[in-house]
Amino acid sequence: MGRVARSPAVFSITVLPASVTGIAAVCKSLNIRVLAEGIETRAERDFLLSTGITLMQGYWFAKPGVRKLSTMPDSAWR
């Protein structure tokens, strides 16, 4: 019997908060970790944290840079 390869699912959509909450709940029940990208504001970060999503990336945390690894200031999480 062959092996099933598992890779992360990537969704790039703009959705209503109720949809995000529902998707987060389904993923949690299936033991799937969610990575949210494109986070640009404190409000977006706070909302995602309230749904249990803790993996995030976006301008709120660090601006992109060529040949440079940005550090995330502690204030991004306050």
mmCIF file of the N, C-alpha and C atoms, coordinates in Angstrom:
data_MODEL
# 
_entry.id   MODEL 
# 
loop_
_atom_site.group_PDB 
_atom_site.id 
_atom_site.type_symbol 
_atom_site.label_atom_id 
_atom_site.label_alt_id 
_atom_site.label_comp_id 
_atom_site.label_asym_id 
_atom_site.label_entity_id 
_atom_site.label_seq_id 
_atom_site.pdbx_PDB_ins_code 
_atom_site.Cartn_x 
_atom_site.Cartn_y 
_atom_site.Cartn_z 
_atom_site.occupancy 
_atom_site.B_iso_or_equiv 
_atom_site.pdbx_formal_charge 
_atom_site.auth_seq_id 
_atom_site.auth_comp_id 
_atom_site.auth_asym_id 
_atom_site.auth_atom_id 
_atom_site.pdbx_PDB_model_num 
ATOM 1   N N  . MET A 1 1  ? 0.843   -1.170 0.000  1.00 0.00 ? 1  MET A N  1 
ATOM 2   C CA . MET A 1 1  ? 0.000   0.000  0.000  1.00 0.00 ? 1  MET A CA 1 
ATOM 3   C C  . MET A 1 1  ? 0.891   1.237  0.000  1.00 0.00 ? 1  MET A C  1 
ATOM 4   N N  . GLY A 1 2  ? 0.552   2.256  -0.780 1.00 0.00 ? 2  GLY A N  1 
ATOM 5   C CA . GLY A 1 2  ? 1.338   3.483  -0.871 1.00 0.00 ? 2  GLY A CA 1 
ATOM 6   C C  . GLY A 1 2  ? 1.123   4.404  0.313  1.00 0.00 ? 2  GLY A C  1 
ATOM 7   N N  . ARG A 1 3  ? 2.030   5.328  0.457  1.00 0.00 ? 3  ARG A N  1 
ATOM 8   C CA . ARG A 1 3  ? 1.923   6.318  1.522  1.00 0.00 ? 3  ARG A CA 1 
ATOM 9   C C  . ARG A 1 3  ? 1.219   7.557  0.992  1.00 0.00 ? 3  ARG A C  1 
ATOM 10  N N  . VAL A 1 4  ? 0.495   8.215  1.862  1.00 0.00 ? 4  VAL A N  1 
ATOM 11  C CA . VAL A 1 4  ? -0.188  9.448  1.496  1.00 0.00 ? 4  VAL A CA 1 
ATOM 12  C C  . VAL A 1 4  ? 0.685   10.621 1.921  1.00 0.00 ? 4  VAL A C  1 
ATOM 13  N N  . ALA A 1 5  ? 1.036   11.468 0.981  1.00 0.00 ? 5  ALA A N  1 
ATOM 14  C CA . ALA A 1 5  ? 1.825   12.659 1.303  1.00 0.00 ? 5  ALA A CA 1 
ATOM 15  C C  . ALA A 1 5  ? 0.890   13.736 1.822  1.00 0.00 ? 5  ALA A C  1 
ATOM 16  N N  . ARG A 1 6  ? 1.306   14.370 2.894  1.00 0.00 ? 6  ARG A N  1 
ATOM 17  C CA . ARG A 1 6  ? 0.506   15.459 3.455  1.00 0.00 ? 6  ARG A CA 1 
ATOM 18  C C  . ARG A 1 6  ? 1.266   16.763 3.301  1.00 0.00 ? 6  ARG A C  1 
ATOM 19  N N  . SER A 1 7  ? 0.590   17.744 2.792  1.00 0.00 ? 7  SER A N  1 
ATOM 20  C CA . SER A 1 7  ? 1.196   19.066 2.676  1.00 0.00 ? 7  SER A CA 1 
ATOM 21  C C  . SER A 1 7  ? 0.202   20.088 3.207  1.00 0.00 ? 7  SER A C  1 
ATOM 22  N N  . PRO A 1 8  ? 0.705   21.260 3.622  1.00 0.00 ? 8  PRO A N  1 
ATOM 23  C CA . PRO A 1 8  ? -0.212  22.268 4.157  1.00 0.00 ? 8  PRO A CA 1 
ATOM 24  C C  . PRO A 1 8  ? -1.169  22.775 3.090  1.00 0.00 ? 8  PRO A C  1 
ATOM 25  N N  . ALA A 1 9  ? -2.385  23.030 3.496  1.00 0.00 ? 9  ALA A N  1 
ATOM 26  C CA . ALA A 1 9  ? -3.354  23.648 2.595  1.00 0.00 ? 9  ALA A CA 1 
ATOM 27  C C  . ALA A 1 9  ? -3.161  25.155 2.665  1.00 0.00 ? 9  ALA A C  1 
ATOM 28  N N  . VAL A 1 10 ? -3.210  25.812 1.544  1.00 0.00 ? 10 VAL A N  1 
ATOM 29  C CA . VAL A 1 10 ? -3.030  27.254 1.509  1.00 0.00 ? 10 VAL A CA 1 
ATOM 30  C C  . VAL A 1 10 ? -4.290  27.872 0.922  1.00 0.00 ? 10 VAL A C  1 
ATOM 31  N N  . PHE A 1 11 ? -4.853  28.803 1.674  1.00 0.00 ? 11 PHE A N  1 
ATOM 32  C CA . PHE A 1 11 ? -6.047  29.496 1.219  1.00 0.00 ? 11 PHE A CA 1 
ATOM 33  C C  . PHE A 1 11 ? -5.750  30.982 1.214  1.00 0.00 ? 11 PHE A C  1 
ATOM 34  N N  . SER A 1 12 ? -6.058  31.650 0.147  1.00 0.00 ? 12 SER A N  1 
ATOM 35  C CA . SER A 1 12 ? -5.863  33.086 0.069  1.00 0.00 ? 12 SER A CA 1 
ATOM 36  C C  . SER A 1 12 ? -7.217  33.702 -0.244 1.00 0.00 ? 12 SER A C  1 
ATOM 37  N N  . ILE A 1 13 ? -7.934  34.050 0.800  1.00 0.00 ? 13 ILE A N  1 
ATOM 38  C CA . ILE A 1 13 ? -9.279  34.579 0.625  1.00 0.00 ? 13 ILE A CA 1 
ATOM 39  C C  . ILE A 1 13 ? -9.540  35.703 1.622  1.00 0.00 ? 13 ILE A C  1 
ATOM 40  N N  . THR A 1 14 ? -10.451 36.562 1.278  1.00 0.00 ? 14 THR A N  1 
ATOM 41  C CA . THR A 1 14 ? -10.936 37.571 2.205  1.00 0.00 ? 14 THR A CA 1 
ATOM 42  C C  . THR A 1 14 ? -12.285 37.070 2.683  1.00 0.00 ? 14 THR A C  1 
ATOM 43  N N  . VAL A 1 15 ? -12.417 36.923 4.004  1.00 0.00 ? 15 VAL A N  1 
ATOM 44  C CA . VAL A 1 15 ? -13.631 36.318 4.539  1.00 0.00 ? 15 VAL A CA 1 
ATOM 45  C C  . VAL A 1 15 ? -14.185 37.132 5.693  1.00 0.00 ? 15 VAL A C  1 
ATOM 46  N N  . LEU A 1 16 ? -15.409 36.845 6.040  1.00 0.00 ? 16 LEU A N  1 
ATOM 47  C CA . LEU A 1 16 ? -16.056 37.466 7.186  1.00 0.00 ? 16 LEU A CA 1 
ATOM 48  C C  . LEU A 1 16 ? -15.527 36.852 8.472  1.00 0.00 ? 16 LEU A C  1 
ATOM 49  N N  . PRO A 1 17 ? -15.520 37.620 9.564  1.00 0.00 ? 17 PRO A N  1 
ATOM 50  C CA . PRO A 1 17 ? -15.036 37.080 10.839 1.00 0.00 ? 17 PRO A CA 1 
ATOM 51  C C  . PRO A 1 17 ? -15.701 35.770 11.243 1.00 0.00 ? 17 PRO A C  1 
ATOM 52  N N  . ALA A 1 18 ? -16.991 35.618 10.979 1.00 0.00 ? 18 ALA A N  1 
ATOM 53  C CA . ALA A 1 18 ? -17.676 34.368 11.338 1.00 0.00 ? 18 ALA A CA 1 
ATOM 54  C C  . ALA A 1 18 ? -17.096 33.188 10.570 1.00 0.00 ? 18 ALA A C  1 
ATOM 55  N N  . SER A 1 19 ? -16.691 33.417 9.339  1.00 0.00 ? 19 SER A N  1 
ATOM 56  C CA . SER A 1 19 ? -16.081 32.346 8.548  1.00 0.00 ? 19 SER A CA 1 
ATOM 57  C C  . SER A 1 19 ? -14.728 31.955 9.121  1.00 0.00 ? 19 SER A C  1 
ATOM 58  N N  . VAL A 1 20 ? -13.933 32.947 9.520  1.00 0.00 ? 20 VAL A N  1 
ATOM 59  C CA . VAL A 1 20 ? -12.623 32.660 10.104 1.00 0.00 ? 20 VAL A CA 1 
ATOM 60  C C  . VAL A 1 20 ? -12.799 31.871 11.393 1.00 0.00 ? 20 VAL A C  1 
ATOM 61  N N  . THR A 1 21 ? -13.731 32.282 12.224 1.00 0.00 ? 21 THR A N  1 
ATOM 62  C CA . THR A 1 21 ? -13.991 31.583 13.480 1.00 0.00 ? 21 THR A CA 1 
ATOM 63  C C  . THR A 1 21 ? -14.391 30.141 13.206 1.00 0.00 ? 21 THR A C  1 
ATOM 64  N N  . GLY A 1 22 ? -15.255 29.922 12.228 1.00 0.00 ? 22 GLY A N  1 
ATOM 65  C CA . GLY A 1 22 ? -15.690 28.569 11.884 1.00 0.00 ? 22 GLY A CA 1 
ATOM 66  C C  . GLY A 1 22 ? -14.567 27.718 11.331 1.00 0.00 ? 22 GLY A C  1 
ATOM 67  N N  . ILE A 1 23 ? -13.771 28.295 10.440 1.00 0.00 ? 23 ILE A N  1 
ATOM 68  C CA . ILE A 1 23 ? -12.642 27.565 9.860  1.00 0.00 ? 23 ILE A CA 1 
ATOM 69  C C  . ILE A 1 23 ? -11.649 27.202 10.953 1.00 0.00 ? 23 ILE A C  1 
ATOM 70  N N  . ALA A 1 24 ? -11.376 28.134 11.859 1.00 0.00 ? 24 ALA A N  1 
ATOM 71  C CA . ALA A 1 24 ? -10.441 27.876 12.958 1.00 0.00 ? 24 ALA A CA 1 
ATOM 72  C C  . ALA A 1 24 ? -10.952 26.740 13.839 1.00 0.00 ? 24 ALA A C  1 
ATOM 73  N N  . ALA A 1 25 ? -12.243 26.716 14.109 1.00 0.00 ? 25 ALA A N  1 
ATOM 74  C CA . ALA A 1 25 ? -12.823 25.661 14.947 1.00 0.00 ? 25 ALA A CA 1 
ATOM 75  C C  . ALA A 1 25 ? -12.730 24.293 14.271 1.00 0.00 ? 25 ALA A C  1 
ATOM 76  N N  . VAL A 1 26 ? -13.030 24.244 12.986 1.00 0.00 ? 26 VAL A N  1 
ATOM 77  C CA . VAL A 1 26 ? -12.944 22.979 12.249 1.00 0.00 ? 26 VAL A CA 1 
ATOM 78  C C  . VAL A 1 26 ? -11.501 22.480 12.227 1.00 0.00 ? 26 VAL A C  1 
ATOM 79  N N  . CYS A 1 27 ? -10.577 23.383 11.943 1.00 0.00 ? 27 CYS A N  1 
ATOM 80  C CA . CYS A 1 27 ? -9.166  22.986 11.904 1.00 0.00 ? 27 CYS A CA 1 
ATOM 81  C C  . CYS A 1 27 ? -8.708  22.481 13.267 1.00 0.00 ? 27 CYS A C  1 
ATOM 82  N N  . LYS A 1 28 ? -9.126  23.153 14.326 1.00 0.00 ? 28 LYS A N  1 
ATOM 83  C CA . LYS A 1 28 ? -8.747  22.709 15.673 1.00 0.00 ? 28 LYS A CA 1 
ATOM 84  C C  . LYS A 1 28 ? -9.269  21.306 15.945 1.00 0.00 ? 28 LYS A C  1 
ATOM 85  N N  . SER A 1 29 ? -10.510 21.040 15.554 1.00 0.00 ? 29 SER A N  1 
ATOM 86  C CA . SER A 1 29 ? -11.104 19.718 15.796 1.00 0.00 ? 29 SER A CA 1 
ATOM 87  C C  . SER A 1 29 ? -10.410 18.625 14.987 1.00 0.00 ? 29 SER A C  1 
ATOM 88  N N  . LEU A 1 30 ? -9.788  19.005 13.869 1.00 0.00 ? 30 LEU A N  1 
ATOM 89  C CA . LEU A 1 30 ? -9.069  18.053 13.021 1.00 0.00 ? 30 LEU A CA 1 
ATOM 90  C C  . LEU A 1 30 ? -7.566  18.048 13.311 1.00 0.00 ? 30 LEU A C  1 
ATOM 91  N N  . ASN A 1 31 ? -7.164  18.790 14.347 1.00 0.00 ? 31 ASN A N  1 
ATOM 92  C CA . ASN A 1 31 ? -5.754  18.888 14.732 1.00 0.00 ? 31 ASN A CA 1 
ATOM 93  C C  . ASN A 1 31 ? -4.889  19.456 13.599 1.00 0.00 ? 31 ASN A C  1 
ATOM 94  N N  . ILE A 1 32 ? -5.423  20.481 12.926 1.00 0.00 ? 32 ILE A N  1 
ATOM 95  C CA . ILE A 1 32 ? -4.709  21.169 11.849 1.00 0.00 ? 32 ILE A CA 1 
ATOM 96  C C  . ILE A 1 32 ? -4.323  22.552 12.361 1.00 0.00 ? 32 ILE A C  1 
ATOM 97  N N  . ARG A 1 33 ? -3.040  22.883 12.259 1.00 0.00 ? 33 ARG A N  1 
ATOM 98  C CA . ARG A 1 33 ? -2.584  24.212 12.666 1.00 0.00 ? 33 ARG A CA 1 
ATOM 99  C C  . ARG A 1 33 ? -2.782  25.174 11.507 1.00 0.00 ? 33 ARG A C  1 
ATOM 100 N N  . VAL A 1 34 ? -3.274  26.353 11.823 1.00 0.00 ? 34 VAL A N  1 
ATOM 101 C CA . VAL A 1 34 ? -3.570  27.370 10.817 1.00 0.00 ? 34 VAL A CA 1 
ATOM 102 C C  . VAL A 1 34 ? -2.472  28.431 10.840 1.00 0.00 ? 34 VAL A C  1 
ATOM 103 N N  . LEU A 1 35 ? -2.010  28.811 9.666  1.00 0.00 ? 35 LEU A N  1 
ATOM 104 C CA . LEU A 1 35 ? -1.065  29.912 9.513  1.00 0.00 ? 35 LEU A CA 1 
ATOM 105 C C  . LEU A 1 35 ? -1.794  31.036 8.792  1.00 0.00 ? 35 LEU A C  1 
ATOM 106 N N  . ALA A 1 36 ? -1.931  32.170 9.469  1.00 0.00 ? 36 ALA A N  1 
ATOM 107 C CA . ALA A 1 36 ? -2.595  33.325 8.858  1.00 0.00 ? 36 ALA A CA 1 
ATOM 108 C C  . ALA A 1 36 ? -1.527  34.257 8.310  1.00 0.00 ? 36 ALA A C  1 
ATOM 109 N N  . GLU A 1 37 ? -1.703  34.686 7.078  1.00 0.00 ? 37 GLU A N  1 
ATOM 110 C CA . GLU A 1 37 ? -0.719  35.603 6.509  1.00 0.00 ? 37 GLU A CA 1 
ATOM 111 C C  . GLU A 1 37 ? -1.394  36.879 6.056  1.00 0.00 ? 37 GLU A C  1 
ATOM 112 N N  . GLY A 1 38 ? -0.571  37.902 5.894  1.00 0.00 ? 38 GLY A N  1 
ATOM 113 C CA . GLY A 1 38 ? -1.091  39.194 5.467  1.00 0.00 ? 38 GLY A CA 1 
ATOM 114 C C  . GLY A 1 38 ? -1.630  40.029 6.619  1.00 0.00 ? 38 GLY A C  1 
ATOM 115 N N  . ILE A 1 39 ? -1.170  39.761 7.840  1.00 0.00 ? 39 ILE A N  1 
ATOM 116 C CA . ILE A 1 39 ? -1.643  40.502 9.002  1.00 0.00 ? 39 ILE A CA 1 
ATOM 117 C C  . ILE A 1 39 ? -1.012  41.891 8.972  1.00 0.00 ? 39 ILE A C  1 
ATOM 118 N N  . GLU A 1 40 ? -1.856  42.927 8.945  1.00 0.00 ? 40 GLU A N  1 
ATOM 119 C CA . GLU A 1 40 ? -1.356  44.293 8.817  1.00 0.00 ? 40 GLU A CA 1 
ATOM 120 C C  . GLU A 1 40 ? -1.728  45.197 9.979  1.00 0.00 ? 40 GLU A C  1 
ATOM 121 N N  . THR A 1 41 ? -2.656  44.777 10.828 1.00 0.00 ? 41 THR A N  1 
ATOM 122 C CA . THR A 1 41 ? -3.088  45.652 11.924 1.00 0.00 ? 41 THR A CA 1 
ATOM 123 C C  . THR A 1 41 ? -3.171  44.887 13.241 1.00 0.00 ? 41 THR A C  1 
ATOM 124 N N  . ARG A 1 42 ? -3.130  45.653 14.338 1.00 0.00 ? 42 ARG A N  1 
ATOM 125 C CA . ARG A 1 42 ? -3.292  45.068 15.670 1.00 0.00 ? 42 ARG A CA 1 
ATOM 126 C C  . ARG A 1 42 ? -4.669  44.392 15.784 1.00 0.00 ? 42 ARG A C  1 
ATOM 127 N N  . ALA A 1 43 ? -5.680  45.013 15.204 1.00 0.00 ? 43 ALA A N  1 
ATOM 128 C CA . ALA A 1 43 ? -7.034  44.449 15.288 1.00 0.00 ? 43 ALA A CA 1 
ATOM 129 C C  . ALA A 1 43 ? -7.100  43.078 14.615 1.00 0.00 ? 43 ALA A C  1 
ATOM 130 N N  . GLU A 1 44 ? -6.454  42.933 13.453 1.00 0.00 ? 44 GLU A N  1 
ATOM 131 C CA . GLU A 1 44 ? -6.420  41.626 12.790 1.00 0.00 ? 44 GLU A CA 1 
ATOM 132 C C  . GLU A 1 44 ? -5.706  40.600 13.663 1.00 0.00 ? 44 GLU A C  1 
ATOM 133 N N  . ARG A 1 45 ? -4.550  40.993 14.214 1.00 0.00 ? 45 ARG A N  1 
ATOM 134 C CA . ARG A 1 45 ? -3.794  40.092 15.087 1.00 0.00 ? 45 ARG A CA 1 
ATOM 135 C C  . ARG A 1 45 ? -4.629  39.684 16.297 1.00 0.00 ? 45 ARG A C  1 
ATOM 136 N N  . ASP A 1 46 ? -5.266  40.661 16.939 1.00 0.00 ? 46 ASP A N  1 
ATOM 137 C CA . ASP A 1 46 ? -6.067  40.368 18.132 1.00 0.00 ? 46 ASP A CA 1 
ATOM 138 C C  . ASP A 1 46 ? -7.234  39.435 17.817 1.00 0.00 ? 46 ASP A C  1 
ATOM 139 N N  . PHE A 1 47 ? -7.897  39.691 16.697 1.00 0.00 ? 47 PHE A N  1 
ATOM 140 C CA . PHE A 1 47 ? -9.018  38.833 16.313 1.00 0.00 ? 47 PHE A CA 1 
ATOM 141 C C  . PHE A 1 47 ? -8.547  37.390 16.086 1.00 0.00 ? 47 PHE A C  1 
ATOM 142 N N  . LEU A 1 48 ? -7.459  37.226 15.351 1.00 0.00 ? 48 LEU A N  1 
ATOM 143 C CA . LEU A 1 48 ? -6.962  35.874 15.081 1.00 0.00 ? 48 LEU A CA 1 
ATOM 144 C C  . LEU A 1 48 ? -6.543  35.172 16.364 1.00 0.00 ? 48 LEU A C  1 
ATOM 145 N N  . LEU A 1 49 ? -5.892  35.881 17.278 1.00 0.00 ? 49 LEU A N  1 
ATOM 146 C CA . LEU A 1 49 ? -5.533  35.282 18.561 1.00 0.00 ? 49 LEU A CA 1 
ATOM 147 C C  . LEU A 1 49 ? -6.780  34.832 19.312 1.00 0.00 ? 49 LEU A C  1 
ATOM 148 N N  . SER A 1 50 ? -7.854  35.620 19.213 1.00 0.00 ? 50 SER A N  1 
ATOM 149 C CA . SER A 1 50 ? -9.099  35.265 19.919 1.00 0.00 ? 50 SER A CA 1 
ATOM 150 C C  . SER A 1 50 ? -9.735  33.993 19.367 1.00 0.00 ? 50 SER A C  1 
ATOM 151 N N  . THR A 1 51 ? -9.394  33.626 18.133 1.00 0.00 ? 51 THR A N  1 
ATOM 152 C CA . THR A 1 51 ? -9.938  32.400 17.541 1.00 0.00 ? 51 THR A CA 1 
ATOM 153 C C  . THR A 1 51 ? -9.021  31.200 17.761 1.00 0.00 ? 51 THR A C  1 
ATOM 154 N N  . GLY A 1 52 ? -7.862  31.463 18.400 1.00 0.00 ? 52 GLY A N  1 
ATOM 155 C CA . GLY A 1 52 ? -6.922  30.370 18.655 1.00 0.00 ? 52 GLY A CA 1 
ATOM 156 C C  . GLY A 1 52 ? -5.828  30.238 17.614 1.00 0.00 ? 52 GLY A C  1 
ATOM 157 N N  . ILE A 1 53 ? -5.821  31.133 16.626 1.00 0.00 ? 53 ILE A N  1 
ATOM 158 C CA . ILE A 1 53 ? -4.772  31.102 15.609 1.00 0.00 ? 53 ILE A CA 1 
ATOM 159 C C  . ILE A 1 53 ? -3.560  31.844 16.156 1.00 0.00 ? 53 ILE A C  1 
ATOM 160 N N  . THR A 1 54 ? -2.435  31.144 16.237 1.00 0.00 ? 54 THR A N  1 
ATOM 161 C CA . THR A 1 54 ? -1.234  31.751 16.816 1.00 0.00 ? 54 THR A CA 1 
ATOM 162 C C  . THR A 1 54 ? -0.077  31.852 15.825 1.00 0.00 ? 54 THR A C  1 
ATOM 163 N N  . LEU A 1 55 ? -0.190  31.219 14.674 1.00 0.00 ? 55 LEU A N  1 
ATOM 164 C CA . LEU A 1 55 ? 0.853   31.317 13.654 1.00 0.00 ? 55 LEU A CA 1 
ATOM 165 C C  . LEU A 1 55 ? 0.436   32.389 12.652 1.00 0.00 ? 55 LEU A C  1 
ATOM 166 N N  . MET A 1 56 ? 1.211   33.472 12.581 1.00 0.00 ? 56 MET A N  1 
ATOM 167 C CA . MET A 1 56 ? 0.853   34.596 11.724 1.00 0.00 ? 56 MET A CA 1 
ATOM 168 C C  . MET A 1 56 ? 2.096   35.213 11.116 1.00 0.00 ? 56 MET A C  1 
ATOM 169 N N  . GLN A 1 57 ? 1.911   35.885 9.980  1.00 0.00 ? 57 GLN A N  1 
ATOM 170 C CA . GLN A 1 57 ? 2.974   36.678 9.371  1.00 0.00 ? 57 GLN A CA 1 
ATOM 171 C C  . GLN A 1 57 ? 2.326   37.833 8.635  1.00 0.00 ? 57 GLN A C  1 
ATOM 172 N N  . GLY A 1 58 ? 3.106   38.863 8.445  1.00 0.00 ? 58 GLY A N  1 
ATOM 173 C CA . GLY A 1 58 ? 2.605   40.018 7.714  1.00 0.00 ? 58 GLY A CA 1 
ATOM 174 C C  . GLY A 1 58 ? 3.333   41.285 8.107  1.00 0.00 ? 58 GLY A C  1 
ATOM 175 N N  . TYR A 1 59 ? 2.948   42.400 7.493  1.00 0.00 ? 59 TYR A N  1 
ATOM 176 C CA . TYR A 1 59 ? 3.590   43.689 7.748  1.00 0.00 ? 59 TYR A CA 1 
ATOM 177 C C  . TYR A 1 59 ? 3.504   44.099 9.209  1.00 0.00 ? 59 TYR A C  1 
ATOM 178 N N  . TRP A 1 60 ? 2.472   43.660 9.925  1.00 0.00 ? 60 TRP A N  1 
ATOM 179 C CA . TRP A 1 60 ? 2.363   44.036 11.337 1.00 0.00 ? 60 TRP A CA 1 
ATOM 180 C C  . TRP A 1 60 ? 3.602   43.586 12.111 1.00 0.00 ? 60 TRP A C  1 
ATOM 181 N N  . PHE A 1 61 ? 4.154   42.456 11.733 1.00 0.00 ? 61 PHE A N  1 
ATOM 182 C CA . PHE A 1 61 ? 5.291   41.892 12.454 1.00 0.00 ? 61 PHE A CA 1 
ATOM 183 C C  . PHE A 1 61 ? 6.630   42.342 11.880 1.00 0.00 ? 61 PHE A C  1 
ATOM 184 N N  . ALA A 1 62 ? 6.755   42.399 10.582 1.00 0.00 ? 62 ALA A N  1 
ATOM 185 C CA . ALA A 1 62 ? 8.019   42.807 9.963  1.00 0.00 ? 62 ALA A CA 1 
ATOM 186 C C  . ALA A 1 62 ? 7.797   43.133 8.500  1.00 0.00 ? 62 ALA A C  1 
ATOM 187 N N  . LYS A 1 63 ? 8.463   44.173 8.051  1.00 0.00 ? 63 LYS A N  1 
ATOM 188 C CA . LYS A 1 63 ? 8.436   44.530 6.633  1.00 0.00 ? 63 LYS A CA 1 
ATOM 189 C C  . LYS A 1 63 ? 9.424   43.632 5.890  1.00 0.00 ? 63 LYS A C  1 
ATOM 190 N N  . PRO A 1 64 ? 9.135   43.287 4.650  1.00 0.00 ? 64 PRO A N  1 
ATOM 191 C CA . PRO A 1 64 ? 10.075  42.465 3.895  1.00 0.00 ? 64 PRO A CA 1 
ATOM 192 C C  . PRO A 1 64 ? 11.363  43.239 3.634  1.00 0.00 ? 64 PRO A C  1 
ATOM 193 N N  . GLY A 1 65 ? 12.466  42.519 3.545  1.00 0.00 ? 65 GLY A N  1 
ATOM 194 C CA . GLY A 1 65 ? 13.745  43.154 3.271  1.00 0.00 ? 65 GLY A CA 1 
ATOM 195 C C  . GLY A 1 65 ? 14.605  42.242 2.417  1.00 0.00 ? 65 GLY A C  1 
ATOM 196 N N  . VAL A 1 66 ? 15.389  42.834 1.554  1.00 0.00 ? 66 VAL A N  1 
ATOM 197 C CA . VAL A 1 66 ? 16.285  42.068 0.707  1.00 0.00 ? 66 VAL A CA 1 
ATOM 198 C C  . VAL A 1 66 ? 17.548  41.736 1.503  1.00 0.00 ? 66 VAL A C  1 
ATOM 199 N N  . ARG A 1 67 ? 17.865  40.431 1.556  1.00 0.00 ? 67 ARG A N  1 
ATOM 200 C CA . ARG A 1 67 ? 19.052  39.952 2.252  1.00 0.00 ? 67 ARG A CA 1 
ATOM 201 C C  . ARG A 1 67 ? 19.111  40.404 3.701  1.00 0.00 ? 67 ARG A C  1 
ATOM 202 N N  . LYS A 1 68 ? 17.983  40.427 4.330  1.00 0.00 ? 68 LYS A N  1 
ATOM 203 C CA . LYS A 1 68 ? 17.938  40.876 5.712  1.00 0.00 ? 68 LYS A CA 1 
ATOM 204 C C  . LYS A 1 68 ? 16.857  40.092 6.439  1.00 0.00 ? 68 LYS A C  1 
ATOM 205 N N  . LEU A 1 69 ? 17.180  39.629 7.600  1.00 0.00 ? 69 LEU A N  1 
ATOM 206 C CA . LEU A 1 69 ? 16.209  38.934 8.431  1.00 0.00 ? 69 LEU A CA 1 
ATOM 207 C C  . LEU A 1 69 ? 15.722  39.913 9.479  1.00 0.00 ? 69 LEU A C  1 
ATOM 208 N N  . SER A 1 70 ? 14.462  40.250 9.391  1.00 0.00 ? 70 SER A N  1 
ATOM 209 C CA . SER A 1 70 ? 13.905  41.211 10.329 1.00 0.00 ? 70 SER A CA 1 
ATOM 210 C C  . SER A 1 70 ? 13.686  40.569 11.680 1.00 0.00 ? 70 SER A C  1 
ATOM 211 N N  . THR A 1 71 ? 13.795  41.380 12.707 1.00 0.00 ? 71 THR A N  1 
ATOM 212 C CA . THR A 1 71 ? 13.434  40.915 14.042 1.00 0.00 ? 71 THR A CA 1 
ATOM 213 C C  . THR A 1 71 ? 12.084  41.519 14.386 1.00 0.00 ? 71 THR A C  1 
ATOM 214 N N  . MET A 1 72 ? 11.279  40.749 15.071 1.00 0.00 ? 72 MET A N  1 
ATOM 215 C CA . MET A 1 72 ? 9.953   41.206 15.435 1.00 0.00 ? 72 MET A CA 1 
ATOM 216 C C  . MET A 1 72 ? 10.038  41.897 16.787 1.00 0.00 ? 72 MET A C  1 
ATOM 217 N N  . PRO A 1 73 ? 9.655   43.168 16.860 1.00 0.00 ? 73 PRO A N  1 
ATOM 218 C CA . PRO A 1 73 ? 9.699   43.855 18.145 1.00 0.00 ? 73 PRO A CA 1 
ATOM 219 C C  . PRO A 1 73 ? 8.670   43.266 19.114 1.00 0.00 ? 73 PRO A C  1 
ATOM 220 N N  . ASP A 1 74 ? 9.017   43.248 20.391 1.00 0.00 ? 74 ASP A N  1 
ATOM 221 C CA . ASP A 1 74 ? 8.082   42.748 21.396 1.00 0.00 ? 74 ASP A CA 1 
ATOM 222 C C  . ASP A 1 74 ? 6.758   43.507 21.367 1.00 0.00 ? 74 ASP A C  1 
ATOM 223 N N  . SER A 1 75 ? 6.803   44.775 20.965 1.00 0.00 ? 75 SER A N  1 
ATOM 224 C CA . SER A 1 75 ? 5.582   45.582 20.947 1.00 0.00 ? 75 SER A CA 1 
ATOM 225 C C  . SER A 1 75 ? 4.554   45.054 19.950 1.00 0.00 ? 75 SER A C  1 
ATOM 226 N N  . ALA A 1 76 ? 4.959   44.255 18.996 1.00 0.00 ? 76 ALA A N  1 
ATOM 227 C CA . ALA A 1 76 ? 4.011   43.695 18.020 1.00 0.00 ? 76 ALA A CA 1 
ATOM 228 C C  . ALA A 1 76 ? 3.014   42.762 18.702 1.00 0.00 ? 76 ALA A C  1 
ATOM 229 N N  . TRP A 1 77 ? 3.372   42.215 19.846 1.00 0.00 ? 77 TRP A N  1 
ATOM 230 C CA . TRP A 1 77 ? 2.486   41.287 20.566 1.00 0.00 ? 77 TRP A CA 1 
ATOM 231 C C  . TRP A 1 77 ? 1.758   41.935 21.719 1.00 0.00 ? 77 TRP A C  1 
ATOM 232 N N  . ARG A 1 78 ? 1.969   43.221 21.920 1.00 0.00 ? 78 ARG A N  1 
ATOM 233 C CA . ARG A 1 78 ? 1.268   43.906 23.024 1.00 0.00 ? 78 ARG A CA 1 
ATOM 234 C C  . ARG A 1 78 ? 0.052   44.621 22.540 1.00 0.00 ? 78 ARG A C  1 
# 
